[in-house]
Amino acid sequence: MSNKKSIKSSSSAERGSLPSFLVSELRSRLLNWYAKSGRTLPWRKTRDPYAIWVSEIMLQQTQVKTVIPYFERWMQQFPTIKALAKADLQSVLKAWEGLGYYARARNLHRAAQQIEGDFPTDLEGVLKLPGIGRTTAGGILSAAFNQPISILDGNVKRVLARLIALETCPSKALKQLWAISDHLIDPNAGRDFNQALMDLGATVCTLKNPACLVCPWRSHCKAYNLGVQSELPMSETRAAIPHKVIGVAVIWQDQRILIDRRKPEGLLGGLWEFPGGKLEPGETIEDCIKREIREELAIDIEVGERLIVVDHTYTHFRVTLNVHHCQYRSGEPQAIACDEIRWVTVDELSDYPFPKANIKIIEALRQ
Ligand code: SF4
């Protein structure tokens, strides 16, 4: 017989708050589990706040297995805050190439230039740095200095929402979830507690099929006891994201291709790309490419055959890039809607940082 009960059948008091007497039990169970089952990760071998900060930023929106090689290369290339502060933005973006959400790299660079001396050790000082919110600050200060400062990333929200069988979606209960995270953190073991909570969310209390049978919190978990762990947390209602169709030009002249650098701020700021723009209603891709290139670079081109179609999804929209080979015809290229333009060979493309969708274009060119 199923042990599944309706969430509504337990009282709000039972589900909405965490009784104090449970807190030390939950702490010790989690820390014991972590001592046996915690992951070995490169940034856990160090107490250097800079290295931990880099890892925390890379781990935002990105999986651990993707981050590890980037983190290791980054620490070789920019081993200290000073080294990062002195580097030029282009080499910073190149080191980040493929990780996405490039504002993270720009903010790291800017923050490194802002830090005078050592990395700050107080919450207020850390929160002043660009790109660092409350969870990231807690992650850094706990991991580097063992400070009992709580975190609430996506994984932690899910674990805590299940622990108390939260009746609403986590974004509507942030105050409550922060209060629980604050209440739970071990004042003497901030580092291990936060790391353990992250590991629990990443390896046991996963989005799909949580492994409750091996979970150290199982006996106190409301969602498990109600049999609703797979139905929680309640999902956020999301509007459908818009779709943009883009015409993109690979403009050739004498074995060279024209690329442009995006303006420094905004989405993909400072990265290089193949020029192009959004399809207008009633326009063909060929007409769109010709128009965009005239408007953005003040040159005329002939649009040739299609090279590749690339679909890519960003957080708030998705794009379809229709990429065509084009031949330069006339005019002096001008950087009207970008920061800089260059003619480069296919081999030279690897010297420049490009967003992921453009890397697929480069791969197609190499074939
Ligand atoms: S018992 Fe299951 S649902 Fe509850 S915290 Fe553990 S893994 Fe998550």
Boltz pocket constraint, residues with backbone or C-beta under 6 A from the ligand:
constraints:
  - pocket:
      binder: B
      contacts: [[A, 159], [A, 162], [A, 163], [A, 204], [A, 205], [A, 206], [A, 210], [A, 211], [A, 212], [A, 213], [A, 215], [A, 216], [A, 217], [A, 218], [A, 219], [A, 221], [A, 222], [A, 223], [A, 224], [A, 229]]
      max_distance: 6.0
